[in-house]
Structure formats: structure tokens, C-alpha cells
């Protein structure tokens, strides 16, 4: 009788640290399809960016300091482009999120980033801002803002709870909103902006740059830093680009299950650990194709659309109400801008502007609730809840969604100024970015195959980006210690 031969044990990857999380096996990169197949992987990230920096913070700053300061917004979104690509780099090769990678370096990092996402965004600046703009549309009393905001938060929670595959629903909804917003912006640019205002974007740079300390003193370091952080997505939001490209089926992400509704979808309770790509000629070839596709998708969907909206909405506000340092903080300047557009174009365009503004803020609110819950679900399931057969990633996701909605609704009824809530969220997000901009450099230098490592000209760029976020975070810390929390406003 012949002896049975035991099947060989699959070889485990040694590149990824396995002290805190299990080791993973090797698997070849899939063959990429064309760019069109993956367009939209960054659409939720872009939509989340619309209502904070693009609509509120940068246009308001422009009314105070002039159009020459918009170059800082472009710098901010450009830094995020490179940061997002390093987050994508890790996920394309492993199928794991960047936060899972950080947890491989030190297990508590997952909790750090869950808290770094939840705490700043528990302050519902987008919901209250969106509700305020909604009152402009129907000429409602400001006292209606808490009720309207609560209704919108509840509707978001119900929508994601019953969506069979949450990513697909969000991508479609956010995509439609962006199309509508772009149609409005293009119309407004053609009809309501002037060549002089566009020229100031460049000609006023020397004046603003030469008086940058004065501008910082005028606006407040926290407000300006928050605006640079939110010129794009900002905070822990960028980390969830890992999740979005996985759900889009990019790179090794195609091997990871999507988050589904625990009510209407089929759940997968296992933690989303990934794989490692072996070094072969074919994998190197596929990697170059994936990296090119990912860069172009991010460049078009996130950087180009985001920069276009940032600059265009700032030019629009100067073309309509000009620069006016006497403007009160808050969202009153949006109301003045809407009235000015109505005078230039017609009363109907005032309503169109408010509707577009509401859509921007609503899309941001959807994106924020989604990304915080998605990050929490992935991080907790991979680490501290990995053995649980009850707590799937989907259940954690939905639980965090409703906790945020309940907490946010309670904060809204306190009547705190919407713009103050945005500044709090953005300042907190800056501290988070200072931490993970360093960690992603370490991760992509130490753990990836040689052909996919962070190196060349992108390495010094990432070092400078990390130094920027660290420097501003240290400055804000010093300011809060020396001047108190009131220095944030």
C-alpha cells in the first residue's frame, strides 16, 4: 500500500510584518483592464472634498485675503494627490488597507486612526452647514437648521443600511451629484466670472506671499491650516482610498470582499487580510500598468476636478461680492454670493446656487459618514475583533454609521456655529495626517517588493509633505498651549 503524501504547506510572505497580524501567502497580480474600467475609484473621495474646502473654507478665505492665496489650495490638493497614491500603492500590491499595514507595524495604530477619524468628525459641520444652505433655498428660519440637519443625517443612515453593496450605491449617488455640481460650476464660470478675477489668481500671488505672516494672523493659523488640509479630502479620509480601490477591484483588491448591508446583503465575517505579490517578470509588467492606471485615475478624478472646483468657486465669489474683510464668519457670505448671482444672471440662479451648495455639503456628509465607518469596520475587524463570528466588517460599519448620526444630531441641537465645527474637524484631521504621512513612507519603503517600493523622485516629495503636516501640527499644539483652545477660531 502506497504511503500518502502530505500536501506541501503554502509558502507565507516574509515581506509583511507578522508580529501583530497573521502572515499572508503569495499571489500574482491580476491583469489590469483599461483605464475606463476603473474611472470613478476616487469619486467618493472627491465628493467628500466638495463641501468643506471647495465651497466654504477657501471661498471665505478668498473674500478675506484675495485670490492670490488660492495657490495654497492648489498646493494642498497636490500634496494629497501624492499622499493618496502612496496609500494606493500599498493596497494595489497587498489588497490590504493602509491602516491594516500600519497595524502590522504596531497593533494599536488601528485604534489610533479609528479615533482620529471619529473624534474630529463627530462634530457635524457638514450636516449643519448643509441644513443652513437648505434654509436659503426655501427662505426658512434659521431655527429650522437642527431639525433639517437631523432629518438629512437619518436619511443617510437609512440609505447605507439598506444598500446591498454600499460602495456601488455611494459611487453612483456621488457621481450623479458631481455631474450636477460641475454643470452648475461651468455655467457660473461662463456667465458670472470675469477675466480680471481669473488674472488675480496669478497676479496677486506676490502680494499675498509677501504678507503671509499677516494673512496667517488675520485668518488664524488653525483656519488656514484647516483649509490647506481640506483642499481636497483631508484628515483620515485619504486613508479610505485604500478601501475604495479595493471595492473597485483594482490590483490585489479584487481578491477582497466588499462591504455589504447586514440587512439586504450577504456578509463576510472574515477580516480583510491580503496577499503579497512575488517578484516575477510578469508581476513587474502588470505592476507598471496598474501604477499608470491608478495615477491617471487619481489625477483626473481627484486632482483635476478638485483643483478646478477650488479655483473656480474662489474666482466666482470674488467676481460676485469681491474681497471684503468686514464679512462676518459663518455662511452669510454664501447667501450674499447667491443674491449677487441672482442680480447678475436672474433670480432663478440664486436658487440654483443654493441647490448646488446644498448638494456639495450633502455629498460631503455622505462621504464623511461612510469613510469614518468604513475605516472603523476594516481596522477593528482585522485587529481586535478578528476572532468574532458575530462582528463582521459590515456590522461594525453600520454600527458606527448610526453612532455618528446619533451623536452628530445631538451636537447639532446645541447650536454651535457650522464653520466652527468645520475648523475643529479640519484641525483635528491635520494631526492625523501628520502621523500617517510618516507611517506610509515607512510601510512602502520596508514591506513592498523592490519593483513597487517608494523610491526615486517621489520619496523626497513625500518627506517634504510629511514635514509640512508635522510642522503645522506642532505649531497648532504650541498655539493651543500658549493661547488656549480659543486660538483655533
N, C-alpha and C positions, 0 to 999 in steps of 0.2 A: 504494500500500500504506500503510495507516494506521500511524502510529507507535505503538509500545506505550507504555502509560502506567505508570510505576512506582508501585507501591502506596505510600501515604504511611507514613512511619515512625511507629509508635505513640508518642504523647507520654509522656515519662517524668516522674515526680513530682519536683518540686523541693523539697518539704517535708522529705523524709527525707535526711539527710546521705549522700553517696555517695563520700566520700573513701576510705573503707576497705572498703566493701561496695558491690556494684553498685546502680545506681539501679533503681527499680521502676516499673511502669506504674500507671495508674489503673483502678479497677474499682468499680462500685456495690456498696453494702452489700446483702446478700441480705435478703429479707423474713423477719422472725422469726416463729416459731410460738409457741404458748402456753408459759407457764412450766413446765408439766408435762413438756414435751418435753426441757427442759434441766436438770431437777432431777437432782442427782447429780454435776454437774460439779465440785463441791467435796468429794465424798465421800471421795476418796483423801486429800486434804489433811486432812480431819477425822480419818480413821482413823489417819493418821500421827501426829496430835497426841495420841491417846488414851493411849499407853503411857508417855510421858515426863512432861509436866506434870500431866496429869489423874490418873494412877494413882499415880505415885511422888513427884515433887518437891513438888507442892502439898499432898497429904495429909500427907507427912512434915513439911513446914514448919508446917502447921497444928498438928501434935502438939507442936511446939516453941514456937510463938508465939501460938496461939489462933486462933479463927475470924475475928477482926476483920481479919486480914491478907489474907483471901480477896479483898477489894476490889482488891488489886493484881493478882490473877489476872484479874479481870474487866477491869481497865484494859488489861492485856497483850493479851487476846484482842480487845478493842475496837480497839486500835491496829492489830492485824493485819488486822482487817476492812477498815479504810480503806486500809492498805497493799496488801492483796490486790486491792481494787477499782481502785487505780491501775495495778497490774500488768495487770489485766484490761482496763483502758481502752485501753492501747496495743495489746494483741493484738486486741481487738474491731475496732479501726479498721484495723489493718495486716495482721493474720494472722501477724505475726512475734512471737516471744517477746520478753519484756523484755530478756533477755540479748543477743539479736541487735540490739535497739535500742541497748543500751549499746555494743556493738561498732561500731556506726555512728559513735558519738561518738569512740571510741578503740579500735582493734583488740584490744589486749591485755586489755581488760576481760573478754572471754570466758574467757581463761585464768585471770584472777584469780578469777572466780566458779566455774570448774570446780575450782580448788584449794580455794576457800572452801567448796565442798560436800564434796569428797573428804576433805580433811585432818581436819576435826572428826569426820566420820562413819566414818573408818577405825577409830575406837575403838568397838567394837561393844557399847555399853552396853545396847542394847535386846535383843540376842541373849542376852547373859549374864544379864540380868535376867529375861527370859522363861524361860530354862532353869532359873534358880533357883526361880521360881514353879512351874514344872513339877515340880520335885522335891517341893514341898509337896503337890501333888495325890496323888502315889504314895508319899510318905514315903521318898524316895530319899536317898542320901548326897549331901552337898554336893560330893563328889569327882566325881560324875557330871555336874556342870554343863558342863564343857568339851566332853564328848562329845555331850551333848544339844544344846548350842548349835550345834556344828558340823553335826550332822545337820539341824537346822532351817535353817541357812544354805544347806546344799546343796540341800534340798528347795525353797527359794525360788528358787535359781538354776535348777534343772531346770524349775520351773513356768513361769517367764517365758521360758525359752529355747524351749519348745515351744508357747507360746501364739501362735496365728495372728495375732491383733491384740491386742497386750499391754494396751492401755488398757481394752478391753472386758472382758478377763479380770479385771484388777485391780478395776475398778469393781464387778463382780458379787461377787467374793470379799470385798472390803472392805465392800460394802453389807450382805452377809449377816452379817458379824462385828459391824457396828454395830447391826443389829437385835437380835442375840442379847445384846449388851452392854447396850443400852437396856432390854431386858426384865428383865435381872438388876437393873439400877440402879433401875428403877421398883419392883420387888418389894422391894428392900432399903430404899428410902426409906419405903415404906408400913409395913413391918414393924419395921425396926430403928432408924430415926431418931426423934428426939423434938422437940417444939415448942421446948423450951429451947435446943437446939443451933441450930435454924434462927434463932431470935431473936438468938443471939450473933453471927451473921453481920453484923448491923446494929449491935447494942448495943455490941459490943466494938471497933468501928472507932475511936472516940475514944482508947481506951486504947492501941491498937497504934500509931495515928498519932502520938500524943503521945510515944511512946517509940521512934520509928522508928530513930534512931541506935543505940539499944541493941539493937534487933532485928537491925539490919544487923551489928553487932559479934558478936552471938550466933550468927547463921546463917552469916556470911561473905558479903562483897559478891558474890563470884563465884557462890555458891549461890543467893542471892536474885535476882541479875541473870539467871542462867540459868533460874530458874523463871519470871521475867517473860517472857523470850524464848520459853520453851517453853509459855507459857499460850496454847495454840493450836499452830501448826506450828513456826515459828521457823527461824532460820538461813537458808540458801539455799533451804530447802524452799518458802517462799512464792513464789519466782520461778517455780517449775514450775507454778503455777496457770495461767500462760500456755499451757503445753503441754496441760494438762487441758481447758481450754475450747476449744482448737483441736480436740482429739480428740473433743470433744462436739459439734463443728460449730457453735459459737457465733460470730456476727459473721463477719468475714473469715476466721476459722479454718476455715470449711467448705471453703475452697479449698486447704488444706494437707494433704498425705498423712499418714496415721497411721504410727506406728512398728509394724512387724510383725516376726515372728520370721524370722531368716535361715534357719531350718531348715524351717518349715512355711508361711511366708507369702511373699507377693510383695514384694520390696524396691523402694524408690525411692531411687536413689543421689543425686539432685539435692539441693542444700542448700535448706532451707525458707525462702527469701526470700518476702516478702509482696507487698502492694499498698498503694496509697493511695486513700482514698475522696475523690472530688471533691465540692466544695461545691455541693449542689443541694437544692432544697426537699424532694425525696423522700428523699434520704440523711439530711437532718436529722431528718425524721419517723421514719425507720427507726432512726436512732441513739437517739433518745429512748426508743423501745420496747425496743431492745436493752439500754440502760443500766438501765432499770427492771427488766427481767427478770433481768439479771446481779446487780443489787443484792439483789433478793428471794431469788434462789437462794443467794447467798453468806450473806445474813443468816440464812436458815433452816437451811441445811445445815452451815455452818461456825460462825457466831457463836452461834446459839441452842443447837444441840446441844452445842457445845464449852463454852459457859458453864454450861449445865445440868449437864454431867458434872463440870466443875471444882468447882462449888459443892457438888453432891450428894455426891461422893466425899469431899470435905473434911468435910462435915457428918457423913457416915457414920463416918469414922474417929474423930471426937470423940464421937459418940454411943456408940461401942463401947469404945474404950480411953482416951478422954479426952485431955487435954493432959498431956504427961509429958516434961520436958526431960531426964530420965535415959535416955530411949530411945537405944540405940546407932544410929549411922548404918547405912546399908545397907537391906536388905529385910526385916529382922527384924520391923519394925512391921507389915508386911503379914501375916506369919504370926500375930502376936498378934491382929490385927484379924479374921483368918479364924477363929481359935479363939473369939474373943468372939462373933462372929456365930453360930457353932455352938451356943454356950451359950444365946443369946437365942432362936434360931429352931429349931435342930436340927442334928445333926452333918452332915446332907446339905448344909446351906447353907454349911458350911465348904468343902466340895469345890466347890460352885457358885461361891463367891467366888474360889477359886484358879483355876478354869477361866476365869472371866470376866477375871481379871487376866492370865492367860496369853494369852487372845485379844487383849486390848488391846496387850500388848507384842509379840505376833506380828504384829498388823496394823501396828503402828508400824515394825517391822523390814522388812516387805514394802515399806511406803511409802518408807522411807529409801533402801533399795537402789534402788528404782525411780526416785525423784526425782533422786538423785545421777547415776545412769547416763543418765537422760533429759536432764538439763541438760548433761552432758558430750557426749552424742551430738549434740544440737542445736547447741551452741556450737562444737564442733570442726569439724563438717561445714560450717557456714556460713562459718567463717573459714579456718583453716589447712589443712583437708582438702577445701576446696570443689572443687578440680580432680581429686580422686581418683575413679577409676571403681570402685575396689575398696572403699574405706572409705565405705559408706553409713551413714546415721544409725543404722540397725538394728544393723549390725555393731559400730559404736563402742559402742552401748548394751549389747549382750551382753558385749563385752569388758570394759567397766567393771564390769558386774554380777559377773563371775567374779573380777576382780582384787580387788574389795571383799570377796567371800566368802573368797577365799584369805587375804588379809591379815587380815581380821577373825578368821578361825579361828585364825590364828597368835597374835594378840594375846590371844584368849580363854584359850589354854592357858598364858599367863603367870600367870593367877590374879589379875589386878587387880580390885579391888572394883567391882561393877557400877555403884553410884551415883557413884563417882569418874569412871567412864567417861562417865556422863551429864552430869556437871558440866563435864568437859573439852569435850564436844561442844557443850553449850549456851553456854558462854563463848565458844568459837570462833565459833559461829553469831551471837552478838551483834555481833562485829566486822564480819561480813559484812553484817548488816542496817544497820549504821551507814553503810556505803558505798552500798548500793543504795537506801536510803531517800532519799538526796540525788539520786542519778542519775535515779530515776524522776520526781522533781519536774522536773528539767531536761528530761528527754525529753518529758514530757507537756505542758510549757509551750512548748517550742520547735518540736516537729515535727508536731503534730497539727492538723487543720483547726480553725478558730476555734470551730465549734459543738461540738467534742469536747474542747477543751483543758481542762486542770486549772485551775480558777478558782473564784471565789466563796468560799463558806464552807469548802469542802474544802481550799483552799490553805493557810490558816493552821493547820488541823489537821495537815496533812502536814508543815508546817515544824516544828511542836511535836514530832511523832513523830520526825522526823529528829534534832532536838536532843536528845531523850531518849536515843536509841541512841548518839549521838556522845558525850554526857556520860558515860554508863556505860562506854563503851569506853575513853575517856580515863582514867577513874578506875581501871579494871582494869589498864590499862597502867602507870599510876603505882604501883599497889599491887604489881604483879609486879616492877617495877624496884626499888622501895624495900624490899620484904619477900621477894622471891624467888618462884619458881613455887609453893612450898608454900602461898602465900596463897590459892590457888584452892580449897583444901579446908577 
